[in-house]
Amino acid sequence: DLGLRTKPGLVRFRPAPTLGLPTALTELAVRSGELAQLRLEPRLTIIVENEISYLSVDVPDGGIVFWGRGFDVDSVGRLPWLAEVDVVYWGDIDTHGFAILDRLRAWLPQTRSVLMDRETLLAHRDRWGSEDRSARSALTRLTAGEQGLYEELVEGVLGERVRLEQERVDWGWVEERLYRALQKLGAQPRGR
């Protein structure tokens, strides 16, 4: 009503120096519409739900790490130049983390999850928290393993409103499993 502009949606990301952006820029925040118009050609993209984990993950050679910002992941998913790129998603192991993964796959169906499995959850039982409110949506884009764990979380099989935030996962565990997942895709973090 006052004629003021709305605040633009920004996407934060950390690119590999080989993507043609100035090498002095190790992290950028760009308006989502403008970012969609760039002609970046990453070989691999990692999308991380939470900020601290996003800042901690090594950028793979020829790749990009995006901060997905929870349910704001649509701003990354809409980037047209990611349609043919290998995408890895790491979110919290809770009902909302799986709902975000499902939502991302609506845009980028090739997305693979990492560190969102039963083994990771059970190995960190002493670090579990509790969701305020569980999601109970029908998620149609999860793999069989993801769907099984999601249903266990919804139904309280492992406990009431179980949640493992990604920042609470042992960092050695993260590096080993993320590195292994990247190797399967033919990529690796820089410096390895």
Summary of the structure (lengths in Angstrom):
residues: 192
radius of gyration: 16.9
end to end distance: 53.8
largest distance: 53.8
contacts: 572
relative contact order: 0.16
helix: 40%
strand: 18%
